Amino acid sequence: MARPGKLASKWKNRPFFEKSLVRNIARSTKQEARRIRGRVLLELRDGVPQEEIRERLKRVFGIAYFAFAYKIPLNPPLLKGEKGGLESLKEEILNKVEGMTFPSFGVITRRSNKNFPHTSQEVNEIVGRVVQERTKAKVDLDHPHLPIHIEILEKEALFYFEKISGPGGLPVGVSGKVACLLSGGIDSPVSAYQMLKRGCEILFIHFHSAPFTSTASQEKVKEVVEILTPYQFTSHVYFIPFAELQQEITTQTPAPYRVILYRRFMVRIAEVLARQEGALALVTGDAIGQVASQTLPNLSTIQSAANLPILRPLIGMDKQEIIRLAQKIGTYETSIQPHEDCCSYLMPREPVTHSTPKELLRIEEAMDVKGWVSKILSQVSSQVFHFPTS
């Protein structure tokens, strides 16, 4: 049983969000899933390893928590005013706690079926009484060693002993598609993760300087995308050769402005690909002041080259915060492997820190901007990654 995050506040779109979550859970686990009263239920087939299901559900955004629950049919359906219906539930709970050792327990019931003849408190008392009689454990509703959670639905009751935290966020796909400029470094994979968590589908775009540098950055990007793909099931990556344009920039423009020019061309090229794929924004791993190209004036100058918005999820984070998140999601070890990225290739000694769009437009007059964008786009290659593979 999986419980969605705070989708209730989006009440008009709640069915859409919950249907998206059901679809994503089913795709991730390869199990049948159904939505019932604010919950998603998976009927696990015999032989399905719980640990694998647990790991997969931890990567489905939109889940607040989930639990491996036991189902008891409420058969025949009970009408309001009748009593009973808890015998099978009590028996099954006693069977499961048999042999367990716990000094205290608490029964916590949620009753979405308001026609069920017992209130939540009555269920707590009835079940708690028989558990205490059988185990001699004391009741502790604040910090029980064994919490017994009961969910009363329309035609069935569920009970479980452990709530497992989900990743939260919104189901991937509900917020539209964005294009992420993915380098081989630490920041941009974390930025992509943050957008996945907000329900965005990610198109990845990687600029490289091969054959003038090694293919290390491309291999690293493939590894990072493989780590991130389980969150969205299918990932499309564009690999863009950038070295020839970089050499043109070094011969035609002042050295301090090179990196800003690289970035302006990147967003122009990425925007074309983004629009082709239906993406509504670009995403980068920028954080204010982290490097020369990420001062506010330079970020503004780079933004002016694009018509789509550029989203920067890490903009106010410091490096240690980003590193901790990279370690948490599993991209850090790959990201710190050495490589030559395209911006370090032909890097100027003293890059400008305060540029303006007007300055860059004047510098770009020496170049065939549209021609270069078209030429680079004609050399793009791509690769698709899928999860799960079976």
N, C-alpha and C positions, 0 to 999 in steps of 0.2 A: 504494500500500500504506500503510495506517495501522496504527500500533501503539497499543493502548489504554494508559492510564496504569496505575497500580498497583492493578489490579482483582484481581490474584492473591491479595492478602491477604484478599479477601472471597470465599474459595474456594467457599463454599456457594451464594453468589448470583452467581458469576462468569458462568454462562450468561445469566442475566437481564440483567446489566450489559452484556455483549457484544452481546446481541440488541438492546438499546436503542440501543447505539452504532451498530450496523449500520443500524437504522431511521433514526436521526438523520442519518447520513452520506448515506444514499440520499435523504432528504427535502431536505437542503441542496444536494446536487450535482445532483439529478435524474439520477443514474447508478445502474445496478444494482450492488449491493454484496453481498458474501458473506463469511461468517466461516470462517476456516480456521486452526486451531492458533494461537490468540492474535493473529491478524492480521485486518484487514478489507481485502479486495481489491475494487477498483473496475475494471471493464473499461471504459476510456474509449472512447467512440465516436469515429469519425473526425470531425475538424472541431471537437471540443470544445476551447475555448481553455483552455490549462493555467493561465494567470494567473487566470482566473475560478474555476477549481477550487481553486487555491491559496488565494485569498482566502476562499472559502466554508469550506474545511476549517479555516482558522485560527479560525473561529467555532463549531466543533463541539466542545463540551466533552466531555472523556473521551479525547481524542487526546493521547498523549504526543509523538509525532512522526509525520510521514508523508513519503513519497517518491514521485517519479514513476519507476517501475521498468519494466524490460523483462522480459518473460516468455519463458522457454525451456522447451518441453515436455520432460519426461524420458520419452521414449517409445522402446522399450517400457519399462514399469516394471522396475526392476532388483531383483534379489534379493540378500540379504545373502551376501557371499562372492564376488560377481562384481565385476569391475573394469570401468572405462570409464564412459561416460555423460556425459563432460565436453566432448566434442569440439564440440558445438553451442554450449555455454556459452562455451568459450574463443574460438571463432570470432566470436560476437556481441560479446563484450567487446572483442576486437581491432578489430572494425569501428567500434565506438562511440568508442574512444580514438584512432582514426586521425585525424590532423590536430590533436589537442589538444597543447598545450604544457604540460608539468608536470615540474619537476625531481625530484619524488619521488612515490611512490605507496605504498599499502598495501592488501592484500586482507584483508577481515574477513568471515568466513563464519559463519553460524548455520545449524545443521542440525537442524531439528525432525523430519525423517524419519530415524530411527536405523537403518533398513534400507538406507539409501543406502551403497554399498560403500566410500566414502571418508570419512574423518573430516574435521572442519572444518579441522584443521591441514593435512591432505593437500590439500584443495581450495585452501587459501591458497597452498601451495607450488607446486602444478601450474599454477594460473592465474597466480600471480606470476612464475613462470619465463618463461612465454611473453610476458607483458606487458613484462618487462624486456628480453627478447631483441629484441622489436619496437621498443621506444621508447628503450632505453638509459638510462631513468630509474632512479634509485637507489631502493631499498626503505627506507621509513621507517614503521614501525608505530606510532610514538608521535604524530607530527605530520605526516602525509602531505599534500602539496599536493592530491593526488587520492585520496581514499578510495574503494575499490571494495568495496561491500557486496554480499554474496551471501547469499541465503536459499534453503536447500534444503527444499522442501516434498514432499508425497507424490508428485505426478505432474508437478511443474513446479519450475523454479528461477527466482528473481527476482534481478536485479542492478540497482544504482542507485549514483549518485555523490554524492548530496546528501541529508542528513537535514534536514527542515524542522520546526522546533519547532511543536507544536500548543499549544492553550490549557490543556491539563491539566484538572484537575477531574473531575467525574462527568458522565455523560450526562444532559442535561436530561430530567426526567420520572421518574427512578428514585427521587427523594427525596420525591415528593409535591408538592402545590400549596400556595403561600402567597400572601397578599394584601399587596401593597406599597403603602403610602401615599406616592404620588409627587407631590412639589411641583414647582415650576418651578426649584428651586435646584440646587446642585452635588451635595449629599450623597445624596439619595434615589436618583438613578439609579445611583450607584456601589454603594449598598447592594443594589439590585436585581441588578446585575451579579454581586456576590459570591454572592448566593443562587442565581442561574442556574448559576454555576460549581460549586456544591455539589449540582447535580442537581435543583434545584427548578423547577417550572413557576410562572410569576409571573402573578397577576391584579393589574392596576394600578387604583388608586383615587385620584382627584384631587379635592380640595375647592377650590372657587373662590368668589369674592365678587361675581361678575357678577350684576346689572347695575351694582352700585355701584362696581366696578372694571372695568377693560378685560378683554378676553378674551385678553390676552397670555399669561397663565400656561397657559391651555388649549392655545393654539397651540404653546407651548414643550413642553408635555407630549406632544403629538402627535408633534413632531419627535424627542423623546427616545425615545418608544416605537418609532418607526420605526427608530432606531439599534439598539435592543435586541432587536427582534423577530427578526432573523436568527439569534439564539442559540436561540430556542424556536419559530420558524416561524409561530406564531399568538399574537397578544396581544389580550386583552379589557380595555378601559379603561372604568371607570365615572367619569362626571363628576357631582359632587355640589354643588348650589347651597347655600352656607353662610351667605350674607350676612344673611338674615332671622333666623336663629338667633343670629348674632353681635350683631345689634341688640338682640335680646331679652336676651342676656347682659349687655350694657352698661347696660341700664335696670334689671335685677333683681339685679345682683350687684356686690360691691366691685371696683373697678378693678384692684388688684394681682393678682387671681386670674383675670382674663379669659383669658389665654393657656392656663393650666392647664385651665380649663373648656372652651375650644375643643378642646383636645387630648383631653380625656375624652369629649366628644361624638363627636369623630372616630373614636376607637377603638370606641365603641359602635356607630356606624353602619357602620363598616368590618367589624366582626365579623359583623353580620347578613348583609352581602353575601358575606363570606368563607364563612360556613357554607352559604349558598345555593349557592355554587360548589364546595363540597367542599374548601376550603382549610383547612389544619390550624394555621396561625399567621399573625400579622400581622408585617409587616416595616417598619421605619422607618430613617431616616438619622441617628438620634441619635448623638452623641458626647459623652461626659461633659464637662460644663462649657463647651460651646461657646457656648450661649446660656442665658438664665435658666431656660427650661423644661427644660433638660437637666442640671440638677444631680441628684445621686442622690436627694435627697428628692422632687423633683418628678417624676422618672422613676418612682419607686415609686408616687406618688400617681396618675399617669396609668395605670400598669399595673393598679392596683386597680379601674379602671372596666371592665376586660376580663376575660373568662373564658378566651379563647384566649391562648396565650403570645405575647408581643411580642418578636421577634428584632431585634437591633440589631448588624448585622455590623461597623459602623464604631465601635463603642463606645469602643475604646481608641486610635483613630487621631487624629493631629493634622490640622489643616486642610491643610497642605502635602502630606501623604501622600495625602489624599483628592483634592486637586487634581491631583496627578500621575497618579493612577489614572483620574480623569475625562478627562484629556488622552489617556491611553493608549487608552481605549475609545471616544473620540470624542464624548462628551457635553458636554465642558467649554464649547466655544464656544457651544453652544445655551444652556446653563445660565446663562452670565454675561450674557445679554441682559436688559435691565431689564424688570421687571414688578412688579405689585403682587400679593403673595400674600395668601391669606385671613387669615393670622395677623398680617400687618402692618396689615391693615385694622382700625381702631379699637384700635390697640395702646396699652396703658397706658404712662405715663411711667416708673413704677417697679414692674415686675412682681415678684411674690414669688419668692424663690429657695429657700425652705424651707417647703414645704407638707406637710400630712398628709392621708391619705384621710378622716379624721374631720372635718377642717375643710371639705373640699370637699363631703362628704355633707350637712353642715349648710347650706352655702350653696345647694346644689342643691334643698333642700326648698322654696325659693321658686319652683321651676320645675316644669313638667310634663315630666319627663325622657322618659318613654316616649312621650308624645304628640308631643314634638318629634322624636324619632327616627323615629317612624312617618311624620310629615309630611314630613320631609326625604327619606326613602326613596321616598316617592310621587312625588318630583320628579326622580329620578335619570335621566340619559340615559347611553348607552353607545356605544362604537364598537369595531369589530374590525379588527385589522391583520394582514396575511398576508405571509409570505415563504417561498420566492420567489414572485413574482407570475406567473411563466410556467413 
